């Protein structure tokens, strides 16, 4: 089992059995540099993760990203 954690500009995958955290989606995997990643949701049917970026707290840079089980990141929605 894995636990996924949003850590400001990256997403970590924690292997609960091995008690080890690995980089799953680094900042450079995102289409735009993340400002403040903060919430994660998982779709158990597809294995996709969704992570929100609240941006600079004034809306600039806010976005929602989709991450595949292979760690590929794409934009779902942004402030534009």
C-alpha positions as CSV (number, residue, x, y, z in Angstrom):
1,X,0.0,0.0,0.0
2,X,1.1,3.5,-0.8
3,X,0.3,6.9,0.7
4,X,0.7,10.0,-1.6
5,X,1.7,13.3,-0.1
6,X,1.6,16.8,-1.7
7,X,4.8,18.6,-0.5
8,X,4.5,22.2,-1.8
9,X,6.2,21.7,-5.2
10,X,6.3,17.9,-5.5
11,X,4.3,14.7,-4.8
12,X,5.8,12.0,-2.8
13,X,4.9,8.3,-2.7
14,X,5.3,6.6,0.7
15,X,5.7,2.9,0.7
16,X,4.0,1.9,4.0
17,X,5.6,-1.6,4.0
18,X,9.1,-0.4,3.4
19,X,8.6,2.8,5.5
20,X,10.3,4.8,2.7
21,X,9.2,7.9,0.7
22,X,10.2,8.4,-2.9
23,X,9.7,11.3,-5.3
24,X,6.7,10.5,-7.4
25,X,6.1,13.7,-9.3
26,X,8.9,16.3,-9.1
27,X,8.3,20.0,-9.7
28,X,9.8,19.7,-13.2
29,X,7.1,17.1,-14.2
30,X,4.4,19.8,-14.0
31,X,3.4,21.8,-17.1
32,X,3.9,25.0,-15.0
33,X,6.1,25.3,-11.9
34,X,4.0,24.5,-8.9
35,X,3.6,27.2,-6.3
36,X,1.8,25.5,-3.4
37,X,0.5,21.9,-4.0
38,X,-1.8,21.1,-1.1
39,X,-4.7,18.7,-1.7
40,X,-4.7,15.2,-3.2
41,X,-7.6,13.0,-4.4
42,X,-7.3,9.5,-5.8
43,X,-9.6,7.8,-8.4
44,X,-9.5,4.2,-7.3
45,X,-10.9,2.9,-10.6
46,X,-8.3,4.5,-12.9
47,X,-5.4,5.0,-10.4
48,X,-5.2,8.7,-11.3
49,X,-4.3,11.2,-8.7
50,X,-5.6,14.8,-8.7
51,X,-3.6,17.5,-6.9
52,X,-4.5,21.2,-6.4
53,X,-2.2,24.1,-6.4
54,X,-3.6,27.1,-4.6
55,X,-1.0,29.4,-6.2
56,X,0.1,32.5,-4.5
57,X,-3.1,32.7,-2.3
58,X,-4.4,35.5,-4.5
59,X,-5.4,33.1,-7.3
60,X,-2.3,33.6,-9.5
61,X,-0.9,30.1,-10.4
62,X,-3.9,28.2,-9.1
63,X,-4.5,24.9,-10.9
64,X,-5.6,21.3,-10.7
65,X,-3.4,18.6,-12.1
66,X,-3.9,14.9,-13.0
67,X,-1.1,12.4,-12.3
68,X,-1.1,9.0,-14.0
69,X,0.0,5.9,-12.1
70,X,3.3,6.3,-14.0
71,X,3.8,9.8,-12.6
72,X,3.0,11.8,-15.8
73,X,1.4,15.1,-14.9
74,X,-1.1,17.1,-17.0
75,X,-3.2,20.2,-16.4
76,X,-6.9,19.7,-15.7
77,X,-7.9,23.4,-15.0
78,X,-6.2,26.6,-14.1
79,X,-7.1,30.2,-13.3
80,X,-7.1,31.3,-17.0
